[in-house]
Amino acid sequence: MISVTSTKRGGSVTTTMGLPLFVLGKGADPHSERGVDCPGELPPASDPELVARAERAKAALGDRLFVLGHHYQRDEVIAFADVTGDSFKLAREAAARPGADYIVFCGVHFMAESADILTGDHQAVVLPDLAAGCSMADMATFDQVEECWEALEDAGVADRVVPITYMNSSADIKAFCGRHGGAVCTSSNAKRVLEWAFERGDKVLFLPDQHLGRNTAVRDLGMSLEDCVLYSPHHPSTKGVADAKMILWKGHCSVHGRFTRECVDDVRRRIPGVQVLVHPECRHEVVTASDLVGSTEFIIRTLEEAPAGSSWAIGTELNLVQRLARAHPDKSVTFLDKSVCYCSTMNRIDLPHLVWALESLVEGKIVNQITVDAETAHWARVALDRMLSIP
């Protein structure tokens, strides 16, 4: 077993880990009864007894427990979620359950932080595996963003810049935006939040996903690519910021960034009449070549409302695409890429870790509690509240 301490600005959390992780199984047969034309099936639970143990632990905790499951989680975890959704929806669902002592968040670290910010002091937010992080969120650290802001001050433009951070960011970055007059956005409301920001300044520092920022600016706000400049924390330079409207942080989603224009062209050759539906975290050339672009909730709703017999190629995380394919057997659902594209950190939350977390709570032990210090939580909440106040 390995003892791991996770240090945050508000303190540290220590846990013991060493539980097994599942590995990817062989590719799925597109002609199987399930009809899922997607690669990379995950195997079933390694021990059927784990399902019974999870059921017993959840029953023992009763209303004191509330389990949240992100859409990108594997099925064996989603089966025990009281609510499924995207990151912000789940955080708000947690806030709406003040009677639950324990919020078990089956997602990644920044999501659990948001739940801790929005829930009461009497509630404990638990992340079954502390190693479940987010590569995108990790691409913008507090010190890096502070350094960027100082560079913008030196360039004489900081007083005209409104910082906006995507929900997929750490509490530290959300708090930074709160302190500097900015806000948080989601993939669903990025257009409205950017419009709000441009009413307060003539430039936006968009963190940490360059693709969502660029796609929203160009597709939804009518800007040109020349209105955008890329800022790299590893090769910092303020070249071009004086003329730019969007200062894009050089970050990206490791899952959505894998899709290419070639993927779109290939699926159109293979499947006549297919409609390509992608997440706005995809590269700009993928978004411009697609038929529809939208958030995870938009993708789910589009498939629900699509007519029987329609064909779809979806560019988002593979667990969700496989789940949508199974839920809509009357439609042809294809994964946009031929390669396996699971979110590796999201998949760290597996049934063994979930069982361990639940059984620990039954024994009165709170493991892997995620806490955000009061100062950071305050300013992060300011940024979140600003987003919520935007009509």
Buried (B, 14 or more C-beta within 10 A) or exposed (E): EEEBEBEBEBEEBEBEBEBEEBEBEEEBEEEEEBBBBBBBBBEEBEEEEBBEBBBBBBEBBEEEBBBBBBBBBBBBBBBBBBBBBBBBBBBBBBBEBEEBBBBBBBBBBBBBBBBBBBBEEEBBBBBBBBBBBBBBBBBBBBEBBEEBBEBBEEBEBBEBBBBBBBBBBBBBBBBBBBBBBBBBBBBBBBBBBBEBBBEEBEBBBBBBBBBBBBBBBBBBBEBEEEBBBBBBBEEEEBEEBEEBBBBBBBBBBBBBBBBBBEBBEBBBEEBEEBBBBBBBBBBBEBBBBBEBBBBBBBBBEBBEEBEEEBBBBBBBBBBBBBBBBBEBEEBBBBBBBBEBBBBEBBBBBBBBBBBBBBBBBBEEEBBBBBBBBEEBBBBBBBBBEBBEEEE
